[in-house]
Amino acid sequence: MKKLFIIAFFAVSFIVLTTVNFVGAQEGGFVKATEPQEVSDAPGNITYNWLWYNTITPCRATDTRLIWFCNPCAAGEYYLDVQYDCPQIPATAKAVMVNIAAVNMTGGGYVTAWPTGDPRPLSSVLNYGVVSGLPAISNAVIVPVNPNETYEMSFYLFRAVDIVVDAMGWFD
C-alpha cells in the first residue's frame, strides 16, 4: 500500500509540474510585459497592450433602489461615476471589473454597459427575466471606462429594473 501511495504521489507531482510548465506560469503568477507584444501568428500581426488587474475590496458603486430612488428605474440610459463612488479606483484606470445585479424586475430584459461617449453596443452584459424564486440575477463583467467624461460608465436598461453595481477591481 505504501508503494502505491508513493507512486501515486510522484505521478500527480509530475502531472502538476508538467501542466504548470506547459501553461507557462510566470514569476508571481503574472505575465511580465513592459512593451506592447506583437503576436506573429495573429491575423494582421495584432499588437497587444497588456493591462494589469488590480483588486480592491468590493465597493458598492451604485444601488438604484437607494441612491437614485427609481424603484424600479424606468427603461433608458443611466450614467455612473465609478471613481467618485469607489475612490480606490484611480483616474488612470482603463477598465473596471464590476458585478451587475438586476433586482425588482418587471419582466424580461437586459442591461448593456459601455464607456460613456462611445456608441451603445448591441450586446448585453446581463439578461434577466421574472423567474419564480429568483429575486435577483447578476453577472461579473469588465467594462472599459472613459476618463475624459464626468461619468465614465453608461448603462442601458431595456425594461424597468433596479441595478446594483459593485466594483471589484480595475485595469491599468
C-alpha positions, 0 to 999 in steps of 0.5 A: 500500500505504501508503494502505491501511495508513493507512486501515486504521489510522484505521478500527480507531482509530475502531472502538476509540474508538467501542466504548470510548465506547459501553461507557462506560469510566470514569476508571481503568477503574472505575465511580465510585459513592459512593451506592447507584444506583437503576436506573429501568428495573429491575423494582421500581426495584432499588437497587444497592450497588456493591462494589469488587474488590480483588486480592491475590496468590493465597493458598492458603486451604485444601488438604484433602489437607494441612491437614485430612488427609481424603484424600479428605474424606468427603461433608458440610459443611466450614467455612473461615476465609478471613481467618485463612488469607489475612490480606490479606483484611480483616474488612470484606470482603463477598465473596471471589473464590476458585478451587475445585479438586476433586482425588482424586475418587471419582466424580461430584459437586459442591461448593456454597459459601455464607456460613456461617449462611445456608441451603445453596443448591441450586446448585453452584459446581463439578461434577466427575466421574472423567474419564480424564486429568483429575486435577483440575477447578476453577472461579473463583467469588465467594462472599459471606462472613459476618463475624459467624461464626468461619468465614465460608465453608461448603462442601458436598461431595456425594461424597468429594473433596479441595478446594483453595481459593485466594483471589484477591481480595475485595469491599468 
